[in-house]
Amino acid sequence: MNKNHSEIQIPFHGHFLHVICRHPSIARRGSILYLHGSGLVFGTKNDLPVAYQELFLNAGYDLLLFDYPLAPESPLREITEAVHTAISQVLLHPETCGLSTSLPFYLFGRSAGAYLAITQAVRLCRTSEFPHPAGLILFYGYHTFDLPEFKKPSPYFKKFPAVSSDTIDALAGRGFLTDGPLSVRYSIYIYARQTGTWTQFLGTDEEISSSSVSKEDLALLPPGFFTACSGDPDVPFRESKQLAASIAGSRFYPVYGWEHDFDRDISHTGGLSAYRAALAWMDELEQ
């Protein structure tokens, strides 16, 4: 087994959650726990471009890449519980993935993964049972589904070829799923945003209404590094800006343009600059 790269399995409700563990070849400074995005209905734990993974590793950070169950096969309450189960296992038994208990850790998420990271940070910070994160790294995320853009048909996604309900019936509902490639599952998200029914894929109205992070919750959190693209057609740019302003010691790093996951293409200079800015912010935080 490669001492710098391994994978662990964590039992969850008769299934397994998977965590890829990558370790630096230099002296360790801490660890980063990563949650992928993709609207909670598709995506894979290893979607973070290798170039960005290497930036963290070369800076001395362990990097853990988590998967989690996807909707609509699993509702939001099951998704968040699975993420908590996996993160709790890692924090209570760091030896299983080669981590040090004496070093800080950060929760890192992109888009829906940022939502999961911030909700898990709140849960960890509410108790003394678990160590608390030193900081948050949140790319184009959100803290609530109670946004107008999430509740009505999206003009941006309406420009895509229409996805039919028959297509959704053919793609979804085949049991517990933690890996959903974009090439297979993206149509589910397009349909959900075209029809304004995204939250209906995640749970009941009551469950969704109770899933937001409150102002009181935000007050519990450590500083965060927030970034988003000014013309983001998917998640409102204002969300990242307002979150950064709401959490003491946080930094907002704006990227200007018209994209959601602007860091998807590693040739986009805005992506590389944002990751370097995040690492510089972490340097300052740890001094």
N, C-alpha and C positions, 0 to 999 in steps of 0.2 A: 504494500500500500504506500502511496505517495505521502510522506509525512507532512507535506504542505497542502494536501488536498484530500478530503475524505467526504463521506456522506453518512448521515445518521438517519434513523427512522424513529418516529415517535408515535406510539399507539394513540388512536383517537376514535372512540365510538365504533370499534370493530374494523377500523381502517388504519392506514399509516400516513402520517405527515412526514415530509422529507426536508432535510436541511443540508445544503452543501456548505462545507467548512473549508475555507481557504486561509492559509496562514502566511505571513511575511517571512522572508528569509533573513531579515534584519531584526534588531532589537524591537520588541513589541511596545506599543504605546497605548493600546486599547483595542476595542473591537467595535465593529459596525454590524448591526442586525438589519438586514435589508428585506423589504416587502415590496413585491412587484405591483404594478398598476394594472390597467386594462379593464376598468369599469366593473370589476368583481365578477365578470361573466366570461372572461378569457384571460390568457396570459400564462406565463411560466416563470418559475423561480430564477431561472438563469438568463433572464432577458436583459440584464445590465451589461452593456457593451464591455468587452474584455479590456479595452483601453482605459475605461473608468475604474474597473476592478483593479487593474494594475496600479493606477494612481494611489488608491487607498493602501494596497499591499506595500508598495514602495515607500509609503510614508510610515509604515510600521504598524498598520492596523490589521487585525484579524477581520475577515469578512465572512459573514454567515448569510446565506441566501435561503429564505424560507418559501415553501409553498403553502397553500391553504385551499380549502374547498371552494368551488365556484358556484355562483348562482346561474340559473334558477334551480339547479339540482339541490343546492343547499341555501337556505335563507340567510340573511345577514346575521341573525343571532347565532347561527351555527358557525358562520365564517369567523366572527369575532371571538367566539369561544375556542375555536381551533387555533387561532393565532395566539391567544392567551395560553393555551395548553402548551404549545411548542416553545414559546418564549419562556414560560415558567420553567419548563424542563431544562432548558439551556442555562437559565440563571441559577437554578437550584443545584444543577449537576454540571457545572462547566467543564469538568474533566472529560465528559463524554464527547466533547468537541474540541478539546485541547485549549480551553481558555484559561486565563488567569483571573482569579477572584479579586486581585488587588488593583486591577487596571480599570479605567472608566469604559463605559459602553455608550453607544449612540444608537438611537432608533432612526432608520433611514427608509423613506418610502417615496415612491413616485406616483402621482395621481391618486387612484384609489388606494394604493399602498401607503400614501401619505396620510390618508384618512385613517387607515388601520393603525399606522404608527402613532398617530396622535391619540387615538382612543386607547391604545394599549399603554401609552405613557401615562395617561390619566389614571388608568387602573393600577399601574405599578406604584404611582406616587400617592395613591390613597392609603397605602398600607405599608407597614414596616416588615412585612413578610418577605419582600423581595428587595434587592438592591434597586436604586433609582437610576434612571438614565442621566448621563452627564449633559446630554443635549439631544436635539432633534435636527435631522436633515430632511427637509420636506420640499420636494420638487412639484410644482403646479398641483398642489393638493387642495383639500377642503375639509371643513370640520362639521358640516351639516349637509343633509339632503334637502333642507328647507330653503331652497334657492329657486327663484322663478325659472331660471334657465333649465333646471332639472325636472320641472313639472309640466313643461309644454313642449310641443314638437320643436326640434332644433332647426333653425334656418340653414345652418351649416350642413347637417346630416340630411336634410331634405334635398340637397343638391346631388346626393348619391343616388344611384339606381334604387328604386323602391324594393324593399325586402318584404316578402309575403309572410303571412302567419303560417302558411304551410311549410315554408323553409324553416321557421323556428320550431315547429312541431317535429321536423325531421332531425334537427340538430340537438335539441335540448331534452332533458328528462330521462337520461340513460343511467342514472345512479350517481353515487359519490364520485366526484371528479376533482383532481387537483392540478391538472395540467391541460390547458386549452390553447393550442397554437392559434395565432392570429389567422392563419390561412383557413382554419376550420371554424372558429367560433366568432370571428369579428362580426359576422352578419347578425348575430344575436344583439350585439351592442348597437349596431346601426339601426336595426328595427326598433329597439327600445327608445332610442333618441329621436328617430323619425316620427314615432307615434306619441312621444311624451309619456311613455309607460315604463320608464326605466325603474323607478322605485317599486313598481308592481312586481318586477322580477326578483326583488330583494326581500319582500315580506309584506305583512299586513300594514295598513295605514298606522295602526297603533305602534307596531314595532319600529317602523321608520321614524315616527314622530318622537320616539324616545331614544333615538340613536345619535342625536346631536351632542356635541361637546359644548357645555355652557360656559358663560363668563367665569363662574366660580371654578369650573374645571380648569380653565386656562390659567387661573392664578396658581394652580398647583404645579405647573409645568416648568421644566428647566428651559434655558434659552434655546432658540432654534435658528437655523439658517434656512431662509425661505427664498425660493426663486420661482419665477413664472415669466411667460412671454406676454408682452403687452397686448397683442392681438389674439390671444388664445380663444378659439371659437368653441372650445369644449368645456373648460372650467373657467369661471370668471377670474380674470387677472386680479381683481380687487380682493379676492379671498386670501391669497398669499400675502398681499400688502397689509390687509387688516389683521391677519393673524400675527404677523411679525410685530405690528404695533401693539398688540394685546398681550404679548408675553415679554416680560422684562428681560433685557439683555440680548434680545434677538436681532437678527440682521436680515434685511430684505435686499435681495440682489435682482434687480429687474433686467430682463432681456427684451430687446425691442424687435418686433417682427410679428408674424401672423402664423403661429403654430402652437400646438399643445405641447407635445413631447419634443421640444426643440433639440434635446440632447440625443435623440434617436440616431441621428446621422453624425458619426464622430468627425466628419469633415466640417461640420458646422462649428465655427470658432466660438459661437456663443455657448455651446455645450461644454467644451473643454475649459473655457474661462470660468464658467459657473462652478465646475468641480474644483478648480484650483482656488477659487474664492472660498469655497466651503472648507477646504483644507487649511487655508490661511486663517479663517475664523476659528477653526478648531485649535490651531496653534495658540491663538490669543486666549481662548477659553481655558486652556490647560496651563497657562503661565501662572 
